[in-house]
Amino acid sequence: MRTPTKLLSSAAIVTASALLLASCSSGGSSSSSATTAASGGANGCTPAALNAATSPVQVNFWESAVRANATVLTQLTNQFNASQSKVHVNLIAQTSYADTWQKLQAGLTNNQLPDLAMLTDTDTQGAIDTQAFQPVQSCWNGFKYSAGDMLPRALSFWNVKGTQWAQPWAVSGLVLYYNKQAFAKAGIANPPTTLAELSTDASKLKAAGQGGMGLKIDPWQFQTWLATANQPFVNNDNGRSSRATAVTFNNSTGLGIFNELSTMVKSGSTQTNSWTGSDVYNNLLGVGSGKFSMTIDTSAALGTIESLLPNYPNVTLGVAPFPTAVSNATGGVFPAGAGLWISKKSSSATQAAAWEFTNYLTNTESLTTWAAGTGYIPIRTSAATSSTMTKLYADNPGYKVAYTQLLSGPASPATAGPVLGPYDDVNTAVTNAEDALLINGDAPKTALANGANASNQIITSYNQRVGG
């Protein structure tokens, strides 16, 4: 599940990197380069490091789970702590991904850092640039771990230039939520599968007095529409073969998306709300109240939505795949959500302990519990095909949608998702472009070009300051 984050300033990254390179924790490997750690050299994340500990190793885990998700995480953590005596995990709840990232900024200078952190996907390049984290691949090497049946597309987001930096865990995707009762009253048999159909159905629903579309102005949606057309968001293979230096969305595909969204809002069939601030959930609440009949949001909200449905008797929830930007789409959605990052500043024993918990959270049984209780995607085939998930999918097919769509489409830079340093600042530039389009009424071509130009200036400035 994505929530807005505020990226580290470039100056803070440079300063923190210098400090981290100049000091290393006792027994740790913070002075090793990312390349050395990834290849298995100078690696302290090993069973031997954990076995050498004479008392339970404490792992401070900064997590950002909310509501139903936090309940399931607490359950899993308690089970892990009770299952063995070598490691004890302390859950340290943050109010949001933004809070986690801001506290991390402060920790880079005062050395108050977590041993394990739950960071959202948009923080990936920024986290790498801090030089504060050990690539999880070094723990894979040290523990002779194989990802096994973990979904390749889930692994792909946190794999940058051939190194697995974080362990995928709370993986989500955008889905369409709709009210089956409203669709039936409007005479719509099936949910829309393309952006054009989304626009048409919004008009039909509005005309039938059922409420049209609630559209959250969220740059994640724009990026996903591009991915469904197999179009990357930034250059250099979406920032994966080398650091991204410019956006690539100012093209015919991007313009087509902006044109359709503009038509929807101008027709009156679609109303917008921000992806930040007090109205962030207005699109979902609007479906409950009958103001809207459909909206797009994260699959990670499904568990919480299900728990609230008894309050809305006029809603029969349907969940459908994210509508593609074009018909006969050649791409697919990309994985989003949160990965698990292991601190480079922690001792070798603590790194190994953090890995043991990471491994526990991402084993088949834990992922099954996590997915069934939250709506996050079961990122192992064995979890998705377990008896628990099979029954859940039969009883409530909506839980399977995000998993199925992550299996669809090619494995490509576009469907791996974008990686760039100033991701959040670029998201703000894209949001400003969408605001100009949908609220101020700017021409699609103008709004798109301005968003691209602003994004490129942000990326260039960031790269110059971090030496990219």
N, C-alpha and C positions, 0 to 999 in steps of 0.2 A: 504494500500500500504506500503510495507516495503522499507526502505532505511537503510543503515548501520548506526549503532550507536556505540558510544564508551562508554563502561560500566564504572560506578563509580569504582574507585579503592576501594579495600576492606578497606584500612585504612580510606578513606574518609567516607565510610559507617559507620564504627565503631564510628568515631569522631562525625559525624552528628547525629547519633542515640543518643549518650550520651547528646549532646546539646539539642536535641529536647525533650528528656525525662525530662531534667532538667528545662525546661521552658514551659509555656503554655500561649497562647494568652488570652486576656481579654474576659471572657465569653465563651471561647472555651473549647475543650475537648482533647487537645493535650496530657494531662497526662494520659489519659485512655489507657488501652491496646487494641490491635486490637480485642481480644476476647470480651472484655467488650463492645466496640463500636459496634461490629457486632451483639451482642445479644440484643442491644437496651438500655443497661445501660449507665448512664452518657453521654447521647446523646444530643448534642446541635443542631443537624440538624433537626429542627422542624418548623412547621408553626408559632408557637408562637415566636420563635426567630426572624423570618423575620417580623412578624407583629409588633414587639416591636420597629423596626427601625423607626425613625422619618423623615428620608429623603431617597431618592433612594440609595440603596446599590450598590456600585460599585464592579463589578466582573472583575478581570483581567484574561483573558483567553489566555494562550499561545497555539497557534495553528500552525500546520505545513502543512497546505493545500497548494497546488500549482496549478497554471494555472486555468483550468475550475473549479476545486474543490474549490479554494479560492473564486471564483466569487459566487458560490452557497452558501458557508458558510457566506459570507458577506451579501447576500440577506436575509438569514434566521435570522441572528443576527439583522439586521435592522428591520425586521418584529417583532421579539421578543421585542426589545426595544420600538417599537412604540405601542405594544399591551397592555402595562401596565406601571405603574409608580413606582412600588416598587423596580425594579431591572434595572440596566443599565450595559450591558456587553461591555467591552472594548476588542476588538480583538487585540492581540499583536502577529504579525506574526513572526515566526521563519523561517529561510531559509530551515530547514530540521529537521527531528526527531533528528539527531545527534546534531544540534545546540540547540534544546530544552533540550536535556539531559545534554549537557555540561553546559548550563546556570543554570540548576537545581543543578548541582554539586556545582557551585559557590554559589548559593542561600542557600544551606544547611549550609553554614558557615557564610554568611553575612545577612541571613534572608530576602533576596530579592527573594521571592518565588511567583509563581502564585497562584491564588485562584482556578483555574481550569486549568488542563493541558491535552493536547492531546498527549498521549504517545503510541508509537508503541508496538505491542504485545511482542516483544522480551525484553522489559524493565520490564515486569510484576514482576518477582521475585526481580529484583533489586530495583524496586519502593517500594515493600513491605519491603525490607531490610533497606531502608532509614528511615523508621518510620515517614515519612513526610506526609503521606496521610491517610485520613479517609476512611475506607471501605465504598463504596457507599451503602452497605447494611444497614449501620446505618441510612442513609437518607431514604432508603426504609422503615425502621422500624418507623422512626420519622414521616414520611408523610403518613404512612399506604398505601404504594405503592405496587402494584402488577405488575409484568412484563407482565402479560396478555398473548397476542399472540406473544410475542417476541420469536424468534426461539431458542429452547434449545441449539442447537449446537453453536449459536452465544454467548449465555451467558456463555457457558462452559469454554471458554478459560480463562476468567478473574475470574473464580471461583476456588479458591485454598483452599484446606482443608475445604470445606464447607462454605467459606466466599466469597461473591461477592465483589471483591475489586474495580473493575471499571465497568462503564456502557459501554457495547459494543455500538459502533456507526459507525465508518468508517470501516466497515468489508468488507474484500475483499478475493479473492481466486485466485489461479493460474489457468489460462485458456490457451488454445491453440489458437493462432492467425494464420490464414493462408490466402493465396491469392487464391481465388476461380478460377481466370483466369489461374493461373499457374497450379493448380491441374487439371483443364480440359485439358490443353495442354499436361500434362503428362499422361492423361488417368486414373487419380485417382478419383473415384466416390465419396468417403466419406473420411472424415478426420480420422486419426489413433485414435484408442481407447486404445491402450497399448503401452508400451515403445518399444516392439519388432516391432510393426507396425510402430511406429514413425521412427525407424531405417530403415525399409524397404522402406517406402515412401520417406525418405530423399534421399536414393540412386536412386529411380525412378525419382524424381524431378531433381536431379543433372544430371542424364543420359539424361534427356529430355531437358537439357539446360535451366532449369527454376530456378536454384539456389536451394540449399538444405536447411539445417536446420541452423538457427542462434541460438546458445546455450549460454545463459548467465550462467556463472559459479556462481550459486547462491545457497547457502546451503539450502535455503527455498525449492527449488525444490527437493533436495535429501530427506529432511525431509517429504515432501508431498508424494513422492514415497513410503517411508516407511509406511506412514499412510494409503495409499490405500491398502497396504497388511496387514493392521491392526497391524503393528509393531510399538511400541513406540520408540522414539529417545533416551530417558534416562530411568533409572530404577525408582522404586517406583511409578508405575502407571504414568509414564511420569512426575514425580515430583509433583504429585497432592495429593497423600496420605501422603507423607512426602518429605522432601527436596531431590532432586536428588543428588546421589553420584557418578554415573558413566553413561557413554553412553551404549547403547545396540545395536548399529547398526553394530557392527563387527560380522555379521552372514551371513547366506546364502542369505537372501534377500538383504542386503547391498552389498554383493559381486556380486550378479546378476545385480544390478543397475550399479555398477562400470564396470562390464564386458561389458554391452551393450553400455554405454557411450564411453568407450574406443574404441569399434568396430566402432562406428559412426564416431568418429574423425579420426581414423586411415584410414578409407575408403575414406576420403576426402569429404564425403557428408555433413559434419557438421563442422562449424567453431565457435569458441568460442570468447566471450568477457567477461570482468570483470563485476561484479555487483557493482563495485565502480569506482570512478574516471571519467575521461573524456569520456571513451568509454562505459559508463553504458547503453546508449540507442542504441548502435550499432546494436543490434539484431532487434529492432523495425525499426530503420531507414533502415536497410538492406532489410526488407520486402518491404518498400516503394520504394527503388531504384531498386528492382529486384534481388539484390544479394542473398537474401533468399526468400523462398516461405512459410516458417512457422517459428514460434518461440513460446516460452512459456513465459508469463509474467503476471503481476497482472491484474485482472479485473478492478481495480481502474484507470487504464490508458485508459479505453475505451472511456470515454467522450472526453479526449484530443486527442486521436487517430482519433476519428470521425471528430473532428473539423479540422484536418489536411488532411484528405483524399482527398479533392478536388485538392490538390497539386500533387496527384499521380494517374493519369488516368488509369494506367495499373494495378491498384490494386482494386479488389473487395473483401472487407474484409469479412472473415468468422471467427466465434468464436465457438470453440468446447470445451467440457469438458477436463480437465487435463487427459492425457493418464495414465492409471494405470500401476504400476510396473509389474504386472502379469495379465494373463488372469483369468477370474472368481475371480476377486478381492473380498476380504471379508471385506475390510475397506472402507475408503473414505477420502476426503480432510478435513483438519482442518481449522477453521476460523482464519484469520489473519487480520492485519490492526491496527486500533487504538481504544483504549478505552478512556473514559473520567474519569479523576482522580481528586478528590476534596481534597484540601489541609487541613491537620490537624492543620496547624498553623494559618489559618484564623479564624476570630471571628465566633461565632455561627450564627449570622445574615448573614455573608458572605457565610458560608457553606450552609446555607439554600437557599440563593440567587443563589449560584452556582448550587445547586440541581434543582431549578426551571428552570434554563436555560438548564441543562442536560435533564430534563424531557421534555422540549419543543423540543429540538433537536431530541429526540428519540420517539416522538409521531408519530402517523400514517401519518399525513399530512406532517410533516417535513421530515420524512424518505422517503416519496414518492418523494418529491422535490429533496432531496439529491441523491437518487438512480438514478432518471431520468436524473439528470444533470451531474453525475460523472461516473457512472459505478459501484459504490459501491453497495453492496447487500442490498436490502430492508429487514431488519431483523425482520420485523413484517409481519405476514400473511396478515393482513389488508392492509398494504402498497403494498405488492406484488400483491394483488388481486384488488387493486383500479382501477378505470377507467383509470387513467393516466398511470399506469404501464401496464395494460392490453392492451392498445392501443400501447404503446411503444414496448411491446413484440411482438405484431402482426406485427408492422412495421419494427422492428429490433430485431429479435430473439436472437441476440448475447447478448443483455442485460440480458436475462433470464438465461443464461448458469450457471453463478456463483451461482445464487440463487438455481437453480434446483440441482446442484451437492452437495450443502451444505445440502440438504434434503436426499441425498442418502447415504447408508451405515449405520452402527450401531453407537450408542452413546457409545463410549469406550474411555479409556485413550488415545489411539492412535489418534482417530479422534477429541479429545478435543485439542490436540496440546501439545508440550512440554513446561515445565516451569522449568527454572534453573537460578541461580544467574548470573554466568558469561556467559550469552547466547551469547553475541557478541564475546567474546574471543573464545568460542567454535566454533561459526560460522567461525571465522578466521582459526581455526585449520582444520575445514572441507573444507574450501576453499583452504587451502594449500594442503590438500590431493587431491582435485580435480585438482588443478594446476599440482601437481606431476604426476597425472594420465594422464591428457589430454594435457598438454604442454610439460612436461619432458619425458613422455612415460614410467613412472614406471609401474610395474606389478600391476593389480587391487588389488590382495591380499595384496601386500606390502603397497600400498598407503592407502588402507582402514585400515589396522592394525595400521599404523603410525598415521593416523588421529584419531583413537580411543584412542591410547595411549596418544597422546598430549592432547586430550580433557579431559581425565580422570585426568591428572596431573593438568590441569587448574581448574577443578571442585574441586578436593581435596584441592588445595591451597586456593581457594576462601572460601570454607566451613570452613576450619580451622581458617581463619582470621575473619569471621563474626560469628563464634561460632555455625555453622550449624551442 
